Amino acid sequence: MKLETISWLLLLLISTGCQEGGEIEPDLDSEPFPVVEATIADIQDALREGRTSCEQVVAAYIARIEAYDESRGVGAITVINPNAIASAREIDAALSENRELGALFCAPMLVKDNFDTHDLPTTAGSAALAGSLPPDDAFMVRKIREADGIVVAKTNMAEWAFSPRQTQSSSYGVTANVYALDRVPAGSSGGTASGVAASFGVAGLGSDTGNSIRGPSSHLSLFGIRSTIGLTSRDGVVPLAFDRDIAGPMTRTVEDGARVFDVVAGYDPNDPYTELGRGKREADYTAFLRPGALAGARLGVLRALVDTDDADPEVIAVFERALEDLTAAGAEIVDPVEVDNFEIHLEASNGCQRFRYDMYVYLKSLGETAPIRDVMEAYDSGQYSAYVESRLAGHAERPLDVPPPQWDPPCPEYADHPGRQAYLSDVVATMDRLGLDALLYPTWTNPPAHLDQASEEYLGDNSQRVAPATGMPAVTVPMGYTYDTLPAGLQMLGRPYSEGRLIELAYDYEQHTLHRRAPEGFPELTK
């Protein structure tokens, strides 16, 4: 059952308390800041120019959540941060004193329910972790707060991040797609996707083991980025498969995605995989927000992920128009591209069922306050949604406290995995041979499934096919709509550590097309 959110005014009183002059009242006399489709730059410019306060901005987002999330049946938000207004007032005080602020100052952020937050519950979509308060923040959450961003709320997710199909948890219920409330936002970061799309926050964080940043971003007309394995930290993110998990931003614009990514990317001693990417991050990812980047770019069409038997013709038509738009912007399209041994790699078993072990490591990090010590306790207690039962049961025979490389037979980590490294080598060799900057394909070849047919209509999920196994970076950017209102996304896959190039290609395409539009039914609030 979805937990009841706290009312806006009560939140304000809780967060501010009393001062010598009595209770602090929110300023309800001035016009609310217009947050629908607002960007981080819009907010910060308004603050610098004195047109609003950070308190008013944060209050406006909280008011939208209160007005729309439950009443419209969205179910994106799990809990509102009762300290958000107090944090906003600290930003206002710093501005009034001309103190230096971080790159994300007063950016109201939505954070997926599998990111540790020391001040808000982190359940990973499971009733077995209901009320769990981690001892500290996940690396990315900490970096956002250090940059003076504000965590406004946590967002719903697929239980244990098991499902790319839907966003349903035993801790908070079902999330709908705000472009069509009878359809899924995909999984598992659907709460962040629908929340950001409906302007419940200016930007959000999601995680992606196979699909779950790019898939929901595509279904909600957002920009989403899955980085190279090793460039970004997963410390404090409840794992699904640590050798594939990636965390990162989901935003309404490429610019905001670059702004957030620039803050959260980089080395973290608490995530051993970031040794792979140490020293490989760009100095400033916002420097890649460059008009004209498509001129002269060579982009290859991976036709094996386009012309499939189950592809929806409307999605393919939108994709073909995207290729025309890219050409008009100066890109050279190489079509088709065939990756060596592609079908062999797609059919290969390039992973292992390591969820129980990875959860064992995560639960240990919670210390004595951990609600459970082994994820199979959730199965034994019946604290799970019916749709995850068989998946959860499948981990019962896996080792609890033995690292996968020590299993018999062993399951190597990414950098030592022969199959995954061979796949990576073949894709990069193909790109090198053809001189390609990126590979292109639809993020989904099908529109969002209906909520009551989430499994039956689960088709065309291309995000699972290349990036997770190879460890390569990929972004999705809005490429239009099917059936008038259903978003579709264009995916760009790049070489390892080419996030800057992907950002500039996506940015230039976005600026040429400006496909994104706000979902209907969530207008600006007035007094």
N, C-alpha and C positions, 0 to 999 in steps of 0.2 A: 504494500500500500504506500502511496506517495505521502511523504511526511508533509504536514501542513506548514507553510511558510509563515513567518512572523510579519505582521502588518507593518507598513512603512513608518507610520508615526511611532509605533512602539519601538521599532528598530532605532529610530532617531533618539528616543529618550534613553534606551538602553546604552547606546554607544556614546552618548554625550554626558549622561549623568547630571549632576548639579554643580554649579559653581557658587561663589559667594553671593551673587545676586539672585540665586534661585535657578530653576531649571532653564536650560538653553532651549529656545524654541527655534525650529527651522524657519528660514526666511521664505514664506509662502506668498509674499506680495509681488515679487518680481516675476517677469515672464520666465517660464521654464526654458532651459537650453534645448534647442531642437536636436535631438539625438538620432533620429532616423537617418541611417546611412552616413552619419558623421564619421570622420576619420580622426586618427590621433592628432594630425596636424590641425584639423578644424578646432578640436577642443583646446589644444595648447595655444593656438593663435587667439582664440576668444579669451582665454585666461590672461595672456600677456597684454591684450588690448583693454582689459577691464570690462568686457561685455558680459561676463558671468563669473562665478566662483566655482572652485572644484566641488565644494559642498553641493551647489545647485546641480552640477553635472551628475555627480554620483546619485543624488536624490532622484534625478530624472530617470536614470536607468533602473533604480529600485522601484520607482513608481510604475514603470512599464512592466516589470516582472510581476508586480502585484496586480496590475490591471489585466494582463493578458495570459500569463503562463497557465494557470489552472483554469481560468474561466473559458479559455478557447480550447482546452484539451491538449495543449502542447506538451506539457510534462518535461520541459527541458531542464528546469532548475531543481536541484535537490535541497539546497539550503542557501539562504542569503547571509552574507557576512555581517554580523551585528556591529563590527568595528569599522565598517567601510566609511561611514560618515565621519567618525573620529579621524580616520586616516586622511580623508579629504580636507578636514579643517587644518590638519598639520601642513598639508600642501599649501593651503591658502595663507597660513602664517608665514611659511617660507617665502612665498611670492611677495607678500607685503614687506618682508625684510630684505628683499633682493638677494636671498641666499641661492646658491647654485643648486639646481635640481637635476635629477637623472633624465635619461633619454625618454623614458616612458611616463613622465610625471603626469599624474591625474588621468592615466589611461585605465578606465574601468574594465577589468579582465574577467572572463569566465574561465573556470578551471575544471577540467574533467575530474570525475570522482575517483580516479585512480592515482592522482597526484597527491602526495603527502602535503597536508597543510596543518601546521601545529595548532591552529586556532579553530579549525572546522573539521567535521568528521570526514574520514576517507574510507569508503566501504567497498570500492571496486565493484559496485553493483550487487553486492551480496549481503543478505540479511545477517549472515554469520559475522560480519564486521560492523554491523550497525553500531554507531556511537564511538567507533574507534578513533581516538585522537592521537596521531603520530607525535613523537617527541620533537620533531623539527620539520622544516619544509623540504620538499623536493628541491633539487638543485635549480631547476628552471623557475620554480615559484620564488625561491630565494633571490635569484637574479632579477626577476621582475620587481619584487619589492625593493631591492637595492636600487633599482632604476626609478623608484618612486611611482611604479604602477600600483594599482589598487585591486586586490582580489575582491570583486563584488559578490560573486556567488560561485558555487560548485554546480556541476552539470551531470545529468544522468548519463548512463552508459549501458551497453550490453553486459550482462552478468559475467564477471571475470574476464571481460573483453572476448568472450568465446565466439560471438556472432558477428560476421560482416553483414548479415542480412537485415538485422533489426536492432533497435536500442530498447531493451527491456531488462529490468533488474528486479530482483526480489526485495531490494531495499527501497526502491522508489517508484517502480511501475514502468509504464510505457511512454516513450517519446514519439510524437508525430512530426511529420514534415510540414513546416509552416507554409510551404507553397501549395500543399494539398493535404489537408489534415486527415484524410483517409489513407495516406501513404506513408511509407517508412522514410526516415532520414538516413537509412543504411545503419551500419554498426561499425565499431562500437562507440565512436565518438559522436553519436547523433545528437546528444544533448547540447554539446558545444556547438555543433553545426546549426541546429535550429535556433539556439539562443543567439548566436552571432547574427544569423540571417535576419532575425526579427528585431535586431538592435536592442537586445537585453544587456549587451556589453559591447564595447568598441572592438574587441578582439578576444580570441580564446586560445586555450591550449588543448590539444588532443594527443592521442598516441596511436601508433600505426605499426602493428605486427605484420599485417599483410595487406590491409585495406583502409584502416580506420581513421586516418587523417584525410587521405585523398578521396576515398569513396563517399563519405558524408559531405565533404566539401563540394564534390561534383553534384550531388543530389540537392544541395542548398545554394548553388551559384556562388561559391566561395573560392578563394585562393587557399591552397593547402600545400605544404611542403614536407616531404619525407627526406631527411638528409642522408648523406653517406653514413654507413655504419662507422662509428668512431669519431664523428665530428661533433655530436651532441650527447649530453649525458642523460642517462635514464635513472640516475640515483634518486630514490624516493618515489619512483613510479611503480605501482603494483605490477608485477611482471605477468606476461603470458608466456613468452619464450624469449629469454634474455638475449639469445644469439640472433634475434630478429627484431626485437622491440625498438621503436624509435619514437621520440616525443618531439612535439613542435607546434608552431602556430597555425591557426585557422582564422582567416580574416576576409573582410569584404573587398579589400583592395590589395593589389600586389605591394604597394608602398607600405601599408601597415604590416603586411607579412614580413617584409624586409626589415622594418623597424624592430619588430619583436624578435625575429631570428637573430639579428645582430646582437641583441642583449643576451639571448639564451644559448647561443652556440659557443663551443669551446671546450677546452680540457677540464676535466674534473677528476682529481685523484680518487674519488669514491666510485668512479665507474672505470674499471680496468680497460674496457673497450676504447676509451678515449685516448689511450696510448697510441692506437693506430692513427689517430688524426692529430696528434700533438704537433703544433706548429703549422697546421695546414689550413686553418681558418683564415678567411680574408680579414684585412684590417677593418673594413667597413662595408657591410653588405648593402647599406643604403646607397653607396656610390655606384651601384649597378642599376639604379633606377634611371636608365638612360634612353631617351627617345632615339629612334633610328637604329636600335640594336639589331633589328631583323634584316636590315640592308646587307646583303652579302652572306647572310647566314645560310648554311646547308643543313637542311632538316630532312630526315629520312622517315618514310611511312612504313611502319611495321605491319604490313597487310595481314599477317597471320592473326593479328588481334583486332582486325577491322571487319573483314569479309567472312564472318563466321555464320554458320547455319542458323543460329538463334538470334542474330543481331536484329534489332528493331530498325526498320527502314527509315523512320524519322530521325533516329539518332545518327545513322550513317549519313543521311542527307545534311544534317547540321555539321557533321565532321567534314564532309566534302566542301561545304561552304567555308569552313575554317581554313582549309588548305588554300582556297582561292584568296581569302583575306590575307593569309601569310605571304602568298605570292605577290599580291598587290602592295604589301608593305616592303617588298624587296628581297624576300627570302627565296632561295632556290630549293625546290622540293624534289627529293630523290625518291621515286616511287615506282616499284616497290623495293623494300629492303628485306633481304633474307639473311638471318643470322645462322651461322654455321651450327649444326647439331641442335637447332632450336627445339624441335619436337622431342628429341632425346632428353634435353634439359627440362622441358616442361613435365615430362613423365617421370623424371628421376625423383627418388626419395632423398631430398636434400635437407632433412631436418629430423628431429626426434621429439618425443613427447616428454619434455623436460619441465612442464608446468609445476608438478608437485615439488620438485627440487627447488626451482626458482622461488616458489612461494615459501618454502621452508626458510630460505635465506632472507626473504623479505620479512616474514613474521618474526624472525629473530631480531631484526633491526628495530622492531617496535618495543623490545625489552619486556619487562614484566607486565606491562599493560596490554599485551597482545591478547585479543579475545580468544584466539585459537592458536595452536602450535603447528598444526598440520591441516592443509586445506581439505583433507578427507574427513575431518571432523564436521565440516559443513555438509558433506554427503551423508554421513552417518546420522546427523541430527535432522535431516530432511529440510534444511534451510537453503532451499534453492528453487528456482523456477523450473517448471516441468521441462521446458525446452532444452535445458542444459544437463538434464539427468544423465543421459547416456554418455555425453562428453566428459562429465565429471567422474562418472564411474570408471571410465577408461583409464584413469590415472592411478587407480588403486594399487595396481601391481608394480608401479614404477618405484625406484629407490627414493627414499625420503631424503637422506642426508649424504648421498654419494654424488659428487660432481659428474656430469654426463661424460666427460672425456675418460673417466675411470670405469664406466659401465662395461659390461661384457655382452655384446660387442660395444666398443666405445662409440660415443657420439662426439666428434670433434667440434671445437669452437669454430666460429666463422673463418678466422684467418688460417686455420689448419684443416679446413674441410675440403677434401679433394674435389668433390662434385660441385660445390658452390664456387670454388676458385676457378674451375674449368668453365663454368657457365659465365662468370665474370670475364674471363679471358676471351671467350668467343664473342661476347657482345662488344667488348672494347675493340677487339681486332677488326670486327665488321665496321665499326664506326671509324676506326683509323684508316682502313682500306678505302672507304668512301669519302673520307674527309668530312664527317658529319659533326655538327655541334650538338645535336640531340636527335632522339627517336620520338616519333609521334604516334599516338593512337587514342581512341576515346577512352576516358577513364572508366565509363560503363558503356556497353553497347545496348543497354536497355534502360528504360525509364524506371523511376522508383517503384517498387512493388507496393501493392495494397497491404495495409496493416494486417488484415486477416488472411493474407496469402503470402506472408513474408518468405516462407520457405519455397512454396510452389512457384512463385514468380521471381526467385533469385536467379538471375541470368546476367551474363555479360560483365562480370567483375574482373576487369583487366588489371586492377592494381595488385592482385595476387601473383601475377604471372612472371614478372622480371625483377623488379626492384628488391623485394624481400630476400630472395635467394642469392642474388648477386651482390647485395649491399650497396647498389648504386643509388644516387639521388634521383628523385622525381618530384615534379610539381603538377598540380592540376589548376586550371584557370577556366573561368566560365567561357563557353563557346556558343551559348544560345539556349533555346528552349524547344522542347518537343510538346506536341499537343497543346500549344499555346502557353502553358504555365509551368511545365515540368523542366527543371534545369538539366543541362548536360555539360560535362566538363571535358576539356582537352588536356591530355597528359603529355608531358615532356620529360623524357628520361635522359640523363646526362652521364658523362664519365664521373668516376669518383672525384669528389671534392670540387665539382664544377657548379656548386650552388649559385655562385655569383653569375655565371653565364646563364643558368636557367632563370634566375630572377630577372635579368635584363631582357631575355627573350619573351618571358611571360608578360613583363611590364609593357613592352612595346606592342605586343599583340593586344593586351587589354586596352591600351590607349587608342589603338586604331579601331577597336570594335565597340568598346563600352557596352558589353552585353548585359552586365548585371543590372537588375532592377529589384526594388524592395518587394517582398511578398505582400499581397493584398490582405486586408483585414487586420493590420497592425499599424494604424495611423499614429501620427504624432499626438501625444496627449495634450489637452488644453485644460485650463483651470476650470 
